Amino acid sequence: MDVTALRSFSEVCRRGSISSAAQALGYTQSALSRQIASLETRLRAPLLCRHARGVRPTPAGAALLDHATAILAQFDRAEREVAAVARYGTAAARIRVGAVPSASAALLPRALTAFTAERPAVRVEFTEDVTPRLLPRLLDGELDVAVLSDYPPGLPAREGLRATHLLDDELLCALPRGHRLADADGGPLDLAELAEETWVEDYAGSASVLATACARAGFTPRIDIQCGGWLGKQAFVAAGFGVLLAPALLLPALRPDLAIRRLSEPPYRSVYAVLQQRHAAPPDASAAFVEALARSVPAEAEVT
């Protein structure tokens, strides 16, 4: 199929008018109609039907429109990448980025938006995991950049790694909406008020941070539910089976049926972007992605 004809068809569907689309694209109405007719001949199906206020896609046209949107987006990306390669004189490259799951809620999408605007020829591949499993992959050269948190506190010092501190991420308390402490009107919550609660946790690193924070508040947390992922952890809390500590980076992805409370003496975790300098490929692109991450760090969390 002709990409130009697909673009014309997509514009007609967007505007609901052949004449309006022709004017926007700089064609005569008859020329644009011929493009649509060529698609209909190629696909052996009518793509548009007329109504009182213009045209709309037929069922076959609606099916084509879904594919046309994806095809045109891929075509536009190909043009940008080819132009970037021609400009910089290098082959298209990729970088492999691993990140803790909470960073995917907002930080990584913002960084990718900024990075691809500057480096459209570089393909970025993502993988999610916890810090203890990401770090060995970085050391082995399977990853070029890793976004890690110090669960438990303190990243191990390793030769050949370069860590950039991104932020100190406040830990918030998530409770069921109907919990007696769910109302935030009273200000920050004292962790000691949760001494009798059941806690939901996923792995040893975050559990150690919880235990340390609760020890400062004078109690030992009862972790009765261990769940290996944020979706499950949130589901247990929303159903009333416990409470949990959630990093502020995760706020955009938290369920609406959870109550989020700030703590009067909140624990924090540090988040870093770490480069494997010996294996980073290309090193300038990896460093540029770290810079994009640093620029994408959100402002202080707004808890509502």
LOLOBA-587457 format. One record per residue (C-alpha): x, y, z; residue number from 1. Coordinates in pm, 1 decimal, decimal comma, padded with zeros to 6 digits. Example, Ala and Ser with C-alpha at 12.3 -4.5 7.8 and 13.67 -1.06 7.14 Angstrom:
2
<r><x>01230,0</x><y>-00450,0</y><z>00780,0</z><nr>1</nr></r>
<r><x>01367,0</x><y>-00106,0</y><z>00714,0</z><nr>2</nr></r>
***
This chain:
304
<r><x>00000,0</x><y>00000,0</y><z>00000,0</z><nr>1</nr></r>
<r><x>00107,2</x><y>00355,2</y><z>-00073,8</z><nr>2</nr></r>
<r><x>00212,3</x><y>00536,1</y><z>00245,2</z><nr>3</nr></r>
<r><x>00100,5</x><y>00868,7</y><z>00098,0</z><nr>4</nr></r>
<r><x>-00246,2</x><y>00728,4</y><z>00035,7</z><nr>5</nr></r>
<r><x>-00257,3</x><y>00587,4</y><z>00388,3</z><nr>6</nr></r>
<r><x>-00164,9</x><y>00926,9</y><z>00530,3</z><nr>7</nr></r>
<r><x>-00436,4</x><y>01092,4</y><z>00320,9</z><nr>8</nr></r>
<r><x>-00693,6</x><y>00834,8</y><z>00433,1</z><nr>9</nr></r>
<r><x>-00597,4</x><y>00887,2</y><z>00797,9</z><nr>10</nr></r>
<r><x>-00632,6</x><y>01264,7</y><z>00762,2</z><nr>11</nr></r>
<r><x>-00975,3</x><y>01228,7</y><z>00597,9</z><nr>12</nr></r>
<r><x>-01091,7</x><y>01011,7</y><z>00888,6</z><nr>13</nr></r>
<r><x>-00950,8</x><y>01257,8</y><z>01141,7</z><nr>14</nr></r>
<r><x>-01123,4</x><y>01556,8</y><z>00983,0</z><nr>15</nr></r>
<r><x>-01437,8</x><y>01381,5</y><z>00859,7</z><nr>16</nr></r>
<r><x>-01412,8</x><y>01567,8</y><z>00530,0</z><nr>17</nr></r>
<r><x>-01233,2</x><y>01502,4</y><z>00201,8</z><nr>18</nr></r>
<r><x>-01219,0</x><y>01870,1</y><z>00110,1</z><nr>19</nr></r>
<r><x>-01082,7</x><y>01972,1</y><z>00452,2</z><nr>20</nr></r>
<r><x>-00819,6</x><y>01698,3</y><z>00443,2</z><nr>21</nr></r>
<r><x>-00719,1</x><y>01791,6</y><z>00086,8</z><nr>22</nr></r>
<r><x>-00669,6</x><y>02153,6</y><z>00189,5</z><nr>23</nr></r>
<r><x>-00461,7</x><y>02055,6</y><z>00494,3</z><nr>24</nr></r>
<r><x>-00240,3</x><y>01823,4</y><z>00289,0</z><nr>25</nr></r>
<r><x>-00203,2</x><y>02055,4</y><z>-00007,8</z><nr>26</nr></r>
<r><x>-00384,3</x><y>01835,0</y><z>-00261,2</z><nr>27</nr></r>
<r><x>-00679,6</x><y>01903,5</y><z>-00485,9</z><nr>28</nr></r>
<r><x>-00996,4</x><y>01728,1</y><z>-00376,7</z><nr>29</nr></r>
<r><x>-00992,6</x><y>01510,7</y><z>-00688,3</z><nr>30</nr></r>
<r><x>-00630,5</x><y>01405,4</y><z>-00630,2</z><nr>31</nr></r>
<r><x>-00705,1</x><y>01300,6</y><z>-00272,9</z><nr>32</nr></r>
<r><x>-01018,6</x><y>01114,4</y><z>-00387,4</z><nr>33</nr></r>
<r><x>-00805,4</x><y>00920,0</y><z>-00634,9</z><nr>34</nr></r>
<r><x>-00569,0</x><y>00818,9</y><z>-00352,8</z><nr>35</nr></r>
<r><x>-00860,7</x><y>00685,5</y><z>-00150,3</z><nr>36</nr></r>
<r><x>-00996,7</x><y>00507,7</y><z>-00457,4</z><nr>37</nr></r>
<r><x>-00658,9</x><y>00340,4</y><z>-00513,1</z><nr>38</nr></r>
<r><x>-00667,8</x><y>00205,0</y><z>-00157,0</z><nr>39</nr></r>
<r><x>-01020,7</x><y>00076,6</y><z>-00205,5</z><nr>40</nr></r>
<r><x>-00915,3</x><y>-00096,7</y><z>-00528,6</z><nr>41</nr></r>
<r><x>-00610,1</x><y>-00246,1</y><z>-00358,2</z><nr>42</nr></r>
<r><x>-00812,7</x><y>-00373,3</y><z>-00061,4</z><nr>43</nr></r>
<r><x>-01129,3</x><y>-00455,5</y><z>-00258,7</z><nr>44</nr></r>
<r><x>-01351,9</x><y>-00282,8</y><z>-00003,1</z><nr>45</nr></r>
<r><x>-01518,2</x><y>00059,6</y><z>00036,7</z><nr>46</nr></r>
<r><x>-01338,7</x><y>00260,5</y><z>00303,1</z><nr>47</nr></r>
<r><x>-01556,1</x><y>00573,1</y><z>00341,5</z><nr>48</nr></r>
<r><x>-01927,6</x><y>00639,3</y><z>00348,2</z><nr>49</nr></r>
<r><x>-02095,3</x><y>00977,2</y><z>00319,5</z><nr>50</nr></r>
<r><x>-02330,3</x><y>01130,1</y><z>00573,9</z><nr>51</nr></r>
<r><x>-02493,5</x><y>01468,5</y><z>00617,4</z><nr>52</nr></r>
<r><x>-02182,9</x><y>01638,2</y><z>00762,9</z><nr>53</nr></r>
<r><x>-01909,2</x><y>01473,1</y><z>00557,3</z><nr>54</nr></r>
<r><x>-01762,5</x><y>01121,7</y><z>00554,8</z><nr>55</nr></r>
<r><x>-01680,5</x><y>00852,6</y><z>00806,2</z><nr>56</nr></r>
<r><x>-01497,6</x><y>00520,6</y><z>00776,3</z><nr>57</nr></r>
<r><x>-01689,9</x><y>00207,6</y><z>00688,1</z><nr>58</nr></r>
<r><x>-01627,0</x><y>-00102,1</y><z>00904,6</z><nr>59</nr></r>
<r><x>-01348,3</x><y>-00194,1</y><z>00661,3</z><nr>60</nr></r>
<r><x>-01217,8</x><y>00162,4</y><z>00679,9</z><nr>61</nr></r>
<r><x>-01218,5</x><y>00154,5</y><z>01061,0</z><nr>62</nr></r>
<r><x>-01013,1</x><y>-00165,8</y><z>01051,4</z><nr>63</nr></r>
<r><x>-00766,6</x><y>-00005,9</y><z>00810,5</z><nr>64</nr></r>
<r><x>-00744,0</x><y>00310,5</y><z>01021,2</z><nr>65</nr></r>
<r><x>-00615,2</x><y>00113,8</y><z>01322,4</z><nr>66</nr></r>
<r><x>-00337,8</x><y>-00034,9</y><z>01111,1</z><nr>67</nr></r>
<r><x>-00267,0</x><y>00292,1</y><z>00929,9</z><nr>68</nr></r>
<r><x>-00203,7</x><y>00471,5</y><z>01258,4</z><nr>69</nr></r>
<r><x>00058,8</x><y>00212,8</y><z>01358,0</z><nr>70</nr></r>
<r><x>00213,8</x><y>00197,7</y><z>01010,0</z><nr>71</nr></r>
<r><x>00246,4</x><y>00575,2</y><z>00981,5</z><nr>72</nr></r>
<r><x>00397,8</x><y>00604,2</y><z>01329,2</z><nr>73</nr></r>
<r><x>00656,7</x><y>00339,9</y><z>01240,9</z><nr>74</nr></r>
<r><x>00725,5</x><y>00505,1</y><z>00904,8</z><nr>75</nr></r>
<r><x>00776,3</x><y>00845,0</y><z>01070,8</z><nr>76</nr></r>
<r><x>01012,8</x><y>00688,3</y><z>01323,1</z><nr>77</nr></r>
<r><x>01208,7</x><y>00525,1</y><z>01041,0</z><nr>78</nr></r>
<r><x>01243,9</x><y>00860,7</y><z>00866,0</z><nr>79</nr></r>
<r><x>01371,5</x><y>01024,0</y><z>01185,6</z><nr>80</nr></r>
<r><x>01622,3</x><y>00747,2</y><z>01248,3</z><nr>81</nr></r>
<r><x>01753,7</x><y>00752,6</y><z>00892,2</z><nr>82</nr></r>
<r><x>01785,2</x><y>01131,0</y><z>00906,9</z><nr>83</nr></r>
<r><x>01971,5</x><y>01106,3</y><z>01238,1</z><nr>84</nr></r>
<r><x>02209,6</x><y>00842,3</y><z>01101,4</z><nr>85</nr></r>
<r><x>02275,7</x><y>01058,1</y><z>00793,2</z><nr>86</nr></r>
<r><x>02339,3</x><y>01358,2</y><z>01016,8</z><nr>87</nr></r>
<r><x>02574,2</x><y>01189,2</y><z>01265,3</z><nr>88</nr></r>
<r><x>02731,3</x><y>00942,1</y><z>01022,3</z><nr>89</nr></r>
<r><x>02691,5</x><y>00639,9</y><z>01252,1</z><nr>90</nr></r>
<r><x>02478,5</x><y>00330,7</y><z>01244,0</z><nr>91</nr></r>
<r><x>02166,5</x><y>00317,3</y><z>01455,3</z><nr>92</nr></r>
<r><x>02251,2</x><y>00195,3</y><z>01805,6</z><nr>93</nr></r>
<r><x>02070,4</x><y>00057,1</y><z>02105,2</z><nr>94</nr></r>
<r><x>02111,8</x><y>00083,1</y><z>02478,1</z><nr>95</nr></r>
<r><x>01978,8</x><y>-00167,3</y><z>02727,8</z><nr>96</nr></r>
<r><x>01825,8</x><y>-00019,4</y><z>03041,8</z><nr>97</nr></r>
<r><x>01721,5</x><y>-00211,2</y><z>03350,5</z><nr>98</nr></r>
<r><x>01516,9</x><y>-00049,0</y><z>03624,9</z><nr>99</nr></r>
<r><x>01338,9</x><y>-00118,4</y><z>03950,0</z><nr>100</nr></r>
<r><x>00961,2</x><y>-00142,0</y><z>03887,9</z><nr>101</nr></r>
<r><x>00871,1</x><y>00180,2</y><z>04070,8</z><nr>102</nr></r>
<r><x>01086,2</x><y>00381,6</y><z>03828,1</z><nr>103</nr></r>
<r><x>00863,0</x><y>00272,1</y><z>03538,5</z><nr>104</nr></r>
<r><x>00559,3</x><y>00457,5</y><z>03674,1</z><nr>105</nr></r>
<r><x>00676,2</x><y>00801,2</y><z>03563,4</z><nr>106</nr></r>
<r><x>01053,6</x><y>00850,2</y><z>03569,6</z><nr>107</nr></r>
<r><x>01147,6</x><y>00620,9</y><z>03279,6</z><nr>108</nr></r>
<r><x>00871,0</x><y>00734,9</y><z>03041,4</z><nr>109</nr></r>
<r><x>00967,9</x><y>01100,0</y><z>03098,3</z><nr>110</nr></r>
<r><x>01336,0</x><y>01021,6</y><z>03046,3</z><nr>111</nr></r>
<r><x>01264,2</x><y>00823,9</y><z>02728,9</z><nr>112</nr></r>
<r><x>01059,0</x><y>01112,4</y><z>02587,7</z><nr>113</nr></r>
<r><x>01347,1</x><y>01354,2</y><z>02647,6</z><nr>114</nr></r>
<r><x>01611,4</x><y>01110,7</y><z>02522,4</z><nr>115</nr></r>
<r><x>01440,0</x><y>01013,4</y><z>02196,5</z><nr>116</nr></r>
<r><x>01384,7</x><y>01378,7</y><z>02110,3</z><nr>117</nr></r>
<r><x>01763,7</x><y>01421,8</y><z>02115,7</z><nr>118</nr></r>
<r><x>01874,6</x><y>01075,4</y><z>01998,2</z><nr>119</nr></r>
<r><x>01604,1</x><y>00936,6</y><z>01768,1</z><nr>120</nr></r>
<r><x>01847,0</x><y>00692,3</y><z>01607,4</z><nr>121</nr></r>
<r><x>01912,9</x><y>00510,9</y><z>01935,4</z><nr>122</nr></r>
<r><x>01676,0</x><y>00228,2</y><z>02028,8</z><nr>123</nr></r>
<r><x>01617,5</x><y>00181,7</y><z>02401,2</z><nr>124</nr></r>
<r><x>01532,3</x><y>-00162,2</y><z>02541,2</z><nr>125</nr></r>
<r><x>01387,5</x><y>-00189,1</y><z>02891,2</z><nr>126</nr></r>
<r><x>01373,1</x><y>-00462,5</y><z>03151,3</z><nr>127</nr></r>
<r><x>01233,3</x><y>-00451,3</y><z>03506,3</z><nr>128</nr></r>
<r><x>01371,3</x><y>-00625,6</y><z>03814,2</z><nr>129</nr></r>
<r><x>01487,1</x><y>-00562,9</y><z>04169,7</z><nr>130</nr></r>
<r><x>01830,2</x><y>-00420,1</y><z>04247,6</z><nr>131</nr></r>
<r><x>01995,6</x><y>-00746,2</y><z>04364,2</z><nr>132</nr></r>
<r><x>01921,7</x><y>-00904,7</y><z>04025,7</z><nr>133</nr></r>
<r><x>01987,2</x><y>-00598,4</y><z>03808,7</z><nr>134</nr></r>
<r><x>02332,8</x><y>-00529,0</y><z>03947,0</z><nr>135</nr></r>
<r><x>02488,9</x><y>-00862,4</y><z>03836,0</z><nr>136</nr></r>
<r><x>02341,6</x><y>-00816,5</y><z>03488,3</z><nr>137</nr></r>
<r><x>02500,9</x><y>-00472,7</y><z>03470,2</z><nr>138</nr></r>
<r><x>02835,9</x><y>-00613,4</y><z>03581,1</z><nr>139</nr></r>
<r><x>02811,7</x><y>-00894,0</y><z>03323,1</z><nr>140</nr></r>
<r><x>02751,7</x><y>-00644,4</y><z>03042,6</z><nr>141</nr></r>
<r><x>02391,1</x><y>-00750,2</y><z>02977,2</z><nr>142</nr></r>
<r><x>02277,5</x><y>-00395,8</y><z>03061,0</z><nr>143</nr></r>
<r><x>02428,8</x><y>-00057,8</y><z>02975,0</z><nr>144</nr></r>
<r><x>02238,1</x><y>00147,0</y><z>03235,4</z><nr>145</nr></r>
<r><x>02053,7</x><y>00039,0</y><z>03549,9</z><nr>146</nr></r>
<r><x>01817,9</x><y>00247,4</y><z>03763,2</z><nr>147</nr></r>
<r><x>01865,5</x><y>00104,4</y><z>04111,4</z><nr>148</nr></r>
<r><x>01745,7</x><y>00174,3</y><z>04462,9</z><nr>149</nr></r>
<r><x>01942,5</x><y>00110,1</y><z>04780,0</z><nr>150</nr></r>
<r><x>01716,0</x><y>-00161,1</y><z>04921,7</z><nr>151</nr></r>
<r><x>01882,8</x><y>-00246,2</y><z>05156,5</z><nr>152</nr></r>
<r><x>02057,1</x><y>00090,3</y><z>05213,7</z><nr>153</nr></r>
<r><x>02387,0</x><y>00141,4</y><z>05037,3</z><nr>154</nr></r>
<r><x>02485,7</x><y>00027,6</y><z>04690,0</z><nr>155</nr></r>
<r><x>02786,8</x><y>-00203,6</y><z>04686,6</z><nr>156</nr></r>
<r><x>03104,4</x><y>-00043,4</y><z>04556,2</z><nr>157</nr></r>
<r><x>03215,8</x><y>-00215,2</y><z>04236,7</z><nr>158</nr></r>
<r><x>03503,3</x><y>-00130,4</y><z>04006,8</z><nr>159</nr></r>
<r><x>03397,6</x><y>-00017,0</y><z>03660,9</z><nr>160</nr></r>
<r><x>03060,0</x><y>00125,4</y><z>03769,2</z><nr>161</nr></r>
<r><x>02968,1</x><y>00491,8</y><z>03776,7</z><nr>162</nr></r>
<r><x>02665,9</x><y>00584,5</y><z>03986,2</z><nr>163</nr></r>
<r><x>02468,8</x><y>00908,5</y><z>03948,2</z><nr>164</nr></r>
<r><x>02240,7</x><y>00995,3</y><z>04239,4</z><nr>165</nr></r>
<r><x>01896,7</x><y>01079,4</y><z>04100,2</z><nr>166</nr></r>
<r><x>01683,2</x><y>01141,6</y><z>04408,6</z><nr>167</nr></r>
<r><x>01603,5</x><y>01048,7</y><z>04765,9</z><nr>168</nr></r>
<r><x>01260,9</x><y>00888,7</y><z>04735,9</z><nr>169</nr></r>
<r><x>01021,3</x><y>00933,6</y><z>05025,9</z><nr>170</nr></r>
<r><x>00834,4</x><y>00623,6</y><z>05141,2</z><nr>171</nr></r>
<r><x>00462,8</x><y>00672,0</y><z>05196,4</z><nr>172</nr></r>
<r><x>00207,7</x><y>00458,7</y><z>05375,7</z><nr>173</nr></r>
<r><x>-00071,8</x><y>00296,8</y><z>05172,7</z><nr>174</nr></r>
<r><x>-00385,0</x><y>00183,4</y><z>05355,5</z><nr>175</nr></r>
<r><x>-00731,5</x><y>00056,9</y><z>05255,5</z><nr>176</nr></r>
<r><x>-00975,8</x><y>00341,2</y><z>05188,1</z><nr>177</nr></r>
<r><x>-01190,3</x><y>00235,2</y><z>05482,8</z><nr>178</nr></r>
<r><x>-00904,7</x><y>00218,4</y><z>05732,0</z><nr>179</nr></r>
<r><x>-00940,6</x><y>00411,9</y><z>06057,2</z><nr>180</nr></r>
<r><x>-00627,4</x><y>00614,4</y><z>05968,6</z><nr>181</nr></r>
<r><x>-00712,5</x><y>00673,3</y><z>05602,4</z><nr>182</nr></r>
<r><x>-00825,1</x><y>01034,3</y><z>05654,0</z><nr>183</nr></r>
<r><x>-00530,3</x><y>01267,7</y><z>05586,4</z><nr>184</nr></r>
<r><x>-00686,6</x><y>01575,7</y><z>05752,4</z><nr>185</nr></r>
<r><x>-00485,1</x><y>01517,6</y><z>06066,7</z><nr>186</nr></r>
<r><x>-00151,8</x><y>01573,6</y><z>05890,5</z><nr>187</nr></r>
<r><x>00137,5</x><y>01329,3</y><z>05867,5</z><nr>188</nr></r>
<r><x>00088,2</x><y>00987,5</y><z>06021,6</z><nr>189</nr></r>
<r><x>00301,8</x><y>00863,8</y><z>06311,3</z><nr>190</nr></r>
<r><x>00436,8</x><y>00521,2</y><z>06216,5</z><nr>191</nr></r>
<r><x>00384,7</x><y>00403,8</y><z>06577,1</z><nr>192</nr></r>
<r><x>00008,8</x><y>00425,2</y><z>06515,5</z><nr>193</nr></r>
<r><x>00047,9</x><y>00126,2</y><z>06282,7</z><nr>194</nr></r>
<r><x>00221,2</x><y>-00098,5</y><z>06536,0</z><nr>195</nr></r>
<r><x>-00066,5</x><y>-00348,8</y><z>06543,9</z><nr>196</nr></r>
<r><x>-00115,2</x><y>-00365,1</y><z>06167,0</z><nr>197</nr></r>
<r><x>-00032,2</x><y>-00647,3</y><z>05930,0</z><nr>198</nr></r>
<r><x>00220,7</x><y>-00544,5</y><z>05666,0</z><nr>199</nr></r>
<r><x>00244,1</x><y>-00656,3</y><z>05303,8</z><nr>200</nr></r>
<r><x>00595,5</x><y>-00689,3</y><z>05161,9</z><nr>201</nr></r>
<r><x>00767,6</x><y>-00847,9</y><z>04865,3</z><nr>202</nr></r>
<r><x>01137,4</x><y>-00916,2</y><z>04925,3</z><nr>203</nr></r>
<r><x>01410,4</x><y>-00899,4</y><z>05187,8</z><nr>204</nr></r>
<r><x>01557,6</x><y>-00563,0</y><z>05087,0</z><nr>205</nr></r>
<r><x>01240,2</x><y>-00359,8</y><z>05126,9</z><nr>206</nr></r>
<r><x>01142,4</x><y>-00561,4</y><z>05434,7</z><nr>207</nr></r>
<r><x>01470,1</x><y>-00456,5</y><z>05601,2</z><nr>208</nr></r>
<r><x>01390,8</x><y>-00089,4</y><z>05534,3</z><nr>209</nr></r>
<r><x>01044,4</x><y>-00138,4</y><z>05684,4</z><nr>210</nr></r>
<r><x>01191,5</x><y>-00314,6</y><z>05989,8</z><nr>211</nr></r>
<r><x>01446,1</x><y>-00036,3</y><z>06044,8</z><nr>212</nr></r>
<r><x>01180,4</x><y>00238,6</y><z>06022,1</z><nr>213</nr></r>
<r><x>00947,3</x><y>00052,6</y><z>06259,4</z><nr>214</nr></r>
<r><x>01230,4</x><y>-00010,4</y><z>06506,7</z><nr>215</nr></r>
<r><x>01285,3</x><y>00366,3</y><z>06528,9</z><nr>216</nr></r>
<r><x>00913,1</x><y>00398,8</y><z>06603,2</z><nr>217</nr></r>
<r><x>00940,0</x><y>00139,5</y><z>06880,5</z><nr>218</nr></r>
<r><x>00787,9</x><y>-00178,0</y><z>06735,1</z><nr>219</nr></r>
<r><x>00857,9</x><y>-00478,4</y><z>06513,4</z><nr>220</nr></r>
<r><x>00634,7</x><y>-00501,0</y><z>06204,3</z><nr>221</nr></r>
<r><x>00426,6</x><y>-00814,5</y><z>06153,8</z><nr>222</nr></r>
<r><x>00475,1</x><y>-00915,4</y><z>05789,6</z><nr>223</nr></r>
<r><x>00206,5</x><y>-01178,3</y><z>05733,5</z><nr>224</nr></r>
<r><x>00166,2</x><y>-01139,0</y><z>05357,4</z><nr>225</nr></r>
<r><x>00459,7</x><y>-01169,2</y><z>05120,8</z><nr>226</nr></r>
<r><x>00374,0</x><y>-01089,0</y><z>04761,6</z><nr>227</nr></r>
<r><x>00624,0</x><y>-01060,8</y><z>04478,0</z><nr>228</nr></r>
<r><x>00491,8</x><y>-00760,7</y><z>04287,8</z><nr>229</nr></r>
<r><x>00328,2</x><y>-00419,9</y><z>04323,1</z><nr>230</nr></r>
<r><x>-00000,6</x><y>-00523,8</y><z>04161,0</z><nr>231</nr></r>
<r><x>-00050,1</x><y>-00801,9</y><z>04412,1</z><nr>232</nr></r>
<r><x>00067,8</x><y>-00596,4</y><z>04708,1</z><nr>233</nr></r>
<r><x>-00176,9</x><y>-00318,9</y><z>04626,5</z><nr>234</nr></r>
<r><x>-00460,3</x><y>-00566,8</y><z>04577,6</z><nr>235</nr></r>
<r><x>-00409,7</x><y>-00718,0</y><z>04924,2</z><nr>236</nr></r>
<r><x>-00403,8</x><y>-00374,6</y><z>05086,5</z><nr>237</nr></r>
<r><x>-00709,0</x><y>-00250,7</y><z>04894,4</z><nr>238</nr></r>
<r><x>-00897,2</x><y>-00562,1</y><z>05009,0</z><nr>239</nr></r>
<r><x>-00816,6</x><y>-00480,6</y><z>05371,3</z><nr>240</nr></r>
<r><x>-00553,6</x><y>-00746,1</y><z>05442,3</z><nr>241</nr></r>
<r><x>-00274,5</x><y>-00511,7</y><z>05547,6</z><nr>242</nr></r>
<r><x>-00081,0</x><y>-00190,1</y><z>05486,8</z><nr>243</nr></r>
<r><x>00242,5</x><y>-00120,7</y><z>05303,0</z><nr>244</nr></r>
<r><x>00517,0</x><y>00132,2</y><z>05242,0</z><nr>245</nr></r>
<r><x>00522,2</x><y>00265,1</y><z>04885,6</z><nr>246</nr></r>
<r><x>00788,8</x><y>00485,9</y><z>04724,6</z><nr>247</nr></r>
<r><x>00672,4</x><y>00826,1</y><z>04606,5</z><nr>248</nr></r>
<r><x>00800,4</x><y>00743,3</y><z>04256,6</z><nr>249</nr></r>
<r><x>00519,5</x><y>00489,3</y><z>04235,1</z><nr>250</nr></r>
<r><x>00241,2</x><y>00740,3</y><z>04308,7</z><nr>251</nr></r>
<r><x>00121,9</x><y>00771,5</y><z>03944,7</z><nr>252</nr></r>
<r><x>00060,3</x><y>00395,3</y><z>03933,4</z><nr>253</nr></r>
<r><x>-00105,8</x><y>00340,3</y><z>04273,4</z><nr>254</nr></r>
<r><x>-00464,2</x><y>00217,5</y><z>04280,5</z><nr>255</nr></r>
<r><x>-00736,0</x><y>00479,0</y><z>04340,5</z><nr>256</nr></r>
<r><x>-00891,8</x><y>00261,5</y><z>04614,3</z><nr>257</nr></r>
<r><x>-00587,1</x><y>00307,2</y><z>04837,0</z><nr>258</nr></r>
<r><x>-00544,0</x><y>00586,6</y><z>05090,7</z><nr>259</nr></r>
<r><x>-00194,1</x><y>00735,5</y><z>05080,3</z><nr>260</nr></r>
<r><x>-00058,2</x><y>00899,7</y><z>05395,1</z><nr>261</nr></r>
<r><x>00267,4</x><y>01082,2</y><z>05453,5</z><nr>262</nr></r>
<r><x>00463,6</x><y>00982,1</y><z>05762,1</z><nr>263</nr></r>
<r><x>00584,2</x><y>01228,2</y><z>06024,3</z><nr>264</nr></r>
<r><x>00935,4</x><y>01077,3</y><z>06014,9</z><nr>265</nr></r>
<r><x>00939,9</x><y>00905,4</y><z>05675,6</z><nr>266</nr></r>
<r><x>01208,1</x><y>00662,5</y><z>05568,2</z><nr>267</nr></r>
<r><x>01374,9</x><y>00730,4</y><z>05234,9</z><nr>268</nr></r>
<r><x>01552,4</x><y>00523,5</y><z>04977,4</z><nr>269</nr></r>
<r><x>01807,5</x><y>00662,6</y><z>04733,2</z><nr>270</nr></r>
<r><x>01769,1</x><y>00602,5</y><z>04359,8</z><nr>271</nr></r>
<r><x>02070,6</x><y>00592,2</y><z>04128,9</z><nr>272</nr></r>
<r><x>02145,1</x><y>00558,7</y><z>03759,5</z><nr>273</nr></r>
<r><x>02445,3</x><y>00330,3</y><z>03724,2</z><nr>274</nr></r>
<r><x>02662,7</x><y>00287,6</y><z>03414,8</z><nr>275</nr></r>
<r><x>02871,4</x><y>-00016,9</y><z>03328,9</z><nr>276</nr></r>
<r><x>03154,4</x><y>00180,6</y><z>03175,4</z><nr>277</nr></r>
<r><x>03343,4</x><y>-00104,6</y><z>03014,6</z><nr>278</nr></r>
<r><x>03044,5</x><y>-00250,1</y><z>02830,3</z><nr>279</nr></r>
<r><x>02827,7</x><y>00054,9</y><z>02764,4</z><nr>280</nr></r>
<r><x>02748,4</x><y>00068,7</y><z>02392,7</z><nr>281</nr></r>
<r><x>02762,4</x><y>00334,8</y><z>02278,2</z><nr>282</nr></r>
<r><x>02902,1</x><y>00506,2</y><z>02591,2</z><nr>283</nr></r>
<r><x>02793,6</x><y>00855,3</y><z>02481,1</z><nr>284</nr></r>
<r><x>02432,7</x><y>00738,1</y><z>02433,9</z><nr>285</nr></r>
<r><x>02431,3</x><y>00566,5</y><z>02773,7</z><nr>286</nr></r>
<r><x>02561,9</x><y>00882,7</y><z>02939,2</z><nr>287</nr></r>
<r><x>02299,9</x><y>01088,1</y><z>02753,3</z><nr>288</nr></r>
<r><x>02026,1</x><y>00860,8</y><z>02885,7</z><nr>289</nr></r>
<r><x>02152,9</x><y>00909,1</y><z>03240,2</z><nr>290</nr></r>
<r><x>02140,8</x><y>01285,6</y><z>03183,1</z><nr>291</nr></r>
<r><x>01781,2</x><y>01251,0</y><z>03058,7</z><nr>292</nr></r>
<r><x>01697,0</x><y>01057,1</y><z>03374,8</z><nr>293</nr></r>
<r><x>01846,2</x><y>01330,5</y><z>03592,7</z><nr>294</nr></r>
<r><x>01640,3</x><y>01597,0</y><z>03413,8</z><nr>295</nr></r>
<r><x>01323,1</x><y>01388,2</y><z>03450,0</z><nr>296</nr></r>
<r><x>01326,0</x><y>01351,2</y><z>03828,5</z><nr>297</nr></r>
<r><x>00979,1</x><y>01459,1</y><z>03949,6</z><nr>298</nr></r>
<r><x>00921,1</x><y>01738,7</y><z>04195,9</z><nr>299</nr></r>
<r><x>00816,0</x><y>01654,7</y><z>04550,8</z><nr>300</nr></r>
<r><x>00533,7</x><y>01402,5</y><z>04559,4</z><nr>301</nr></r>
<r><x>00183,2</x><y>01548,5</y><z>04587,6</z><nr>302</nr></r>
<r><x>-00022,8</x><y>01322,4</y><z>04811,3</z><nr>303</nr></r>
<r><x>-00396,5</x><y>01375,3</y><z>04788,3</z><nr>304</nr></r>
***
